[in-house]
Amino acid sequence: MAGVLQSVDQRTQLVGENRLELLMFNLNGRQTFAINVFKIQEVLKLPNLTQMPHEHPAVCGVTHLRGKTVPIINLSMAIKMPPLKPTNDSTIIVTEYNRTIQGFLIGGVDRIVNMNWSDIQAPPKGAGRHHYLTAITRYEDKIIEIIDVEKVLAEIVPYTTDISEHILDQEVLSNAVGWKVLIVDDSPVAIGQAKSTVEKLGLEVFTAANGLEAHNLLKKWVDEDGGIDNLLLVITDAEMPEMDGYMLTTAIRQDARLKDLHVVLHTSLSGSFNQAMVKKVGCDGFLSKFQPDELAKVVQDRLKSVTL
């Protein structure tokens, strides 16, 4: 199963081309699910599990991988489907999100497919597990449901939007009135966290669900609303349907009216990878998700640079 994943170097060639690779798998039925290969460290058989007291019901237990204690999450149960039963033949996907390592118990791996973000669409609105999808796509006449892992993890380990008091610079924040921030993300959970944090700093927040929507909004502001002089910065996710954050940044830099915007990549992907991509596509910085203190520092630093 080690051969399922290609090298990181090969996969990074897709970045900036509005492309991605999806690992397709099943859970507890015929429906095919997927997550982005960039988030995956390895795919392997389920190691021995240790039960821990007071675990979330969707956590099967913990295991030890490469010197780290890794929680194993029953992904089917976490998205409100019938739980999978762990066995010696079970498969787990080991992932890294927002500086944490976790394994997801799945039914079995299907394949890896290379796709264009323009073929990835927002999920249908409705109840049930659609609340746990960040996007859908079609492959060989099958609907592939892309799981919103950030929502899954937020329900197991709740995040905070609180900013530490020592982070706040009241002199800088006294100049926040009149400035706005655009946050771009396809995950409602991630949008909610970032929006709540930034609003606590006294700025007006606008949101977009993907890069294409954000790009159209920016062009509308320039064309119809008299400019973007009070837009402090754009905070964008990397992975999004239709147009990803890398392509959004490229589009901004190629537009003479937008090219000087301050753009920060806000993502759950690994920091070392994104530092390289920040330089490649011309972002002004990189920020890990679900780190309210770090988000507040970035916003305040930008505010300081334009007002003091």
N, C-alpha and C positions, 0 to 999 in steps of 0.2 A: 504493500500500500504506500510505501515511501515514494514510489515513482508517480503517484497521482499528481503531485505538485511539481511544477517546473521551478527553475531557479528564479530568485527574486530579480536578478539582472535581466533575464528574458522578459519577465512580466512588466518591468518598469518601462520597457519600450512602448507599451500601450499608452502610457500617460502622456497627455498633451495631444493625443489623437482622438479624444472623445470615445475611447474604447475601454473595455473592461473584460475580465475573465470571471465567469461564474462557476462555482462548484455546485453541481446539481445533485440532490439527494432526496430520499424519501423518508418519511417518518412512520406513520401508522396507517398506511393506506396507499392508494394509487397516485394521489396528488404528488407532483414534483415541486420541491422547494429549492431555494438557492441562496447563497451568500457570496460576496465578493472574495475572490481568491486572495487578494491583498491582505485580508484580515486573518488568514489561516496560516498557522505555523506548521501543522502536520496533521495527518489522518492516520489513525492507528486503532488496533483492537483495544477494547476496554481493559485497562490494568485493574489490579485489585483495588477495591473501594474500602474506605474506612468511614463508618457512620459517625456523624458529629451531632452533639445535642443541640436542640433549638435551631435546626436548619430550616430554611424555607422549604415548603413541601415539594417544590420542583427540583431541589438539589438532591441528587441520588447519594452523595457522599463526596469525599475528597480522595485524591490519589496523589502520588509523588512522581513528578516528571522532571528529570534533569535538575534535581536539587530543589525543586519548588513544590509547594503544596497547592494543588490545583482543584478547585471545585468542579464537579461534573453535574451539569444541568440537564434534566430530562426535557429536551426541547419541545417535544410533542405536548407534554403536560403544561409547559410554560406558556404555550400559545392556545391553551384551553381545548386541546384535543385529548383523546384517550392516551394515558401515559404508556410509554414503552417499558418493557420489563428487561432490566439489565441482565445479560448473560455473558459467559466467557467468549461468545462469538460476536458480541455487540461491537459496534463501531463508534468511535468518538472523533469529533473535529475539534482540534485544539486551536483556539483563537486568541488574538490580542486585541482588546478594545480599551481605549482610554487608559492605557498603562496597566491594565490588569490582564491576567491570563486565566482563561476558563476553558473547560471542555464541554461540548454539547453531545449528548447521547442521541444518535440518529438510527434510523432503520437500516440504511445502507447507502453507499455512494453510487451515483449514476455515472457522471462524466464531468469533465471541464469543457466549457464552451467559450469561445471568443466572440464578443458581441460589441455592437455600437450603442453608445448611450442613447442615441436617437431612437433606438428600437425598444427602449425601456420606458414604460409608461406608469403613471400614478395608479394606485390600486383603486378599484371601485369603492364608492362610499357605501357604508352599510355596517351591519353588526357582525358579531362572530369574530372569526380569526382575521378578517380583513383589517381589524384594528392593529394587528401585529405584522402587517405588510408595509414595506416602504415603497414597493414597486411591483409590477408584473411585466412579463414579456411572453413571447411565443417562440417555441423552438420545436421544429418538426411536428407542427400541428398540435402541440401540447401547450397549455398555459402553465408558465413557470411563475411561482409565487416567491418573491424575494422578501425575506424576513427582516423586519425592523429589529435588529438585535439590540439596539440601544434601548428600545422600549422594554424588551424582555429583561435586560439587565437592570434597568431602572426600577422595575417592579420587584426584583429580587434584592437588590441593594439600593434603596432609595437615595437619590441625589439631593443636594442642597443648592439653593440659589443665594444663600447668605454670604455676605462679604465680611471678612474679618475687619474689625474696627481700625486696626493699625494700618490697613491698606489704604483707607480713604484719605484723600488729600483735599480738605475742605476749600483751600484757596483755589485749587484747580477746578473743583466741582462748582464753585460759585460762577464759573463762566460756561456752564453746561447748557443753560437755557438758550433755545433757538437752534441748537445743533440736532441733527438727526443721524441715525445709524440704520443701515440696511443689513439685515441678517438673512442669509440664504441657506436653506436646509430642507431636505425632503422628509426628515423625521420630525413629527410634531413634538416629540419629547425633547429633542435637541433644541428646536425652535423655542419651546416654552422655557427651558432652562436659561438659554442665552438672553432671551427677551426680558425675562424677569430680572436677571442680574443687571443688564444695561439700564433698564428703566429705573432701578434703584439709584443710579448715578445721576438721574435727572435729565436724561436725553430722550428724545422722541424716537421710537423704534418702528421701522417698517419691515415687513417680511416678504419673502418670496420662496416658493416651494422647489424651485430648481433654477439652474443657471439661465435658461432661456427666458423664463418669467422675469428674472432679475434684470437681464440685459434689456428686455423690452420696457421694463419700468424705468430704468435709467435713461433710455432714449426718449421716453415720454416726458420725463422730468425736464430734459434738456430742450425738447421740441415745443412742449406745451406749457410748462410751468415756470419758465423763466430761468432755468439753470439748476446747478447742483452746488452752488457756492456754500450752502449750509450743510452739505453731506459730509460728516466727519470721517467716516470710513465705511467700507463694505466688509462684512465678516461672512465668509462663504465656506460651506462644506466642500469636500472634495468630490464625493460620490453622489451624483444626483441624476435622475432621469432626464432625458432629452438633451441637456447640456451640463457637463460636470463643471466643478469649480475651476479646474485648470483651463478649460476652454473659455469659461466666463472671463477669467483673468486675461487670457490672450485677446479676447474680443474687446475688453476694456482698453488694453494697451494699444490696440490697433485703431482705435477711434480717437481722432484728434480732440474731440470734445470731452472725452472721458479719461484719457490716458494718464492724467495726473492724480486720479483717485487713489486713495490709500486703501489697499486690499490686503486683508489678513486671512490666511487659510486656517479654518477652524474645523478640525477633523479628529476622528478617533484612530486614524492610521498611525503607524509608528513614527516617532519624531525624526529618526535618522533618515528615513525614506523621504519624509516631507521636506526636510531641510534642503535636500537636493532638488525636489520639485519646485520649491519656492523660488530658487535661483533660476531654474529652467524656464518657468512661465512668467516670472516677473512679479511675484507677490512681494509685499513689503514685510511680511512676517508669517510666522506659524504659531498656532496655539492649539493645545490639546483640549478636547471637549470636557465638559463637566468639571471645570476647574474655575469656580467663580472668582477666586482671588486673582488668578492669572489673567482672566478676562478683564477684570476691573483695572488691573495694572496697564494692560494694553490700551484700553479706552482712555484712561487718564493720561498716559504718556502722549497719546495722539492729541488729546485736548490741550495738553500743556504746550505742545509744539506749535499749535496754531493760535493760541490765545495769550500766552505769556512771553 
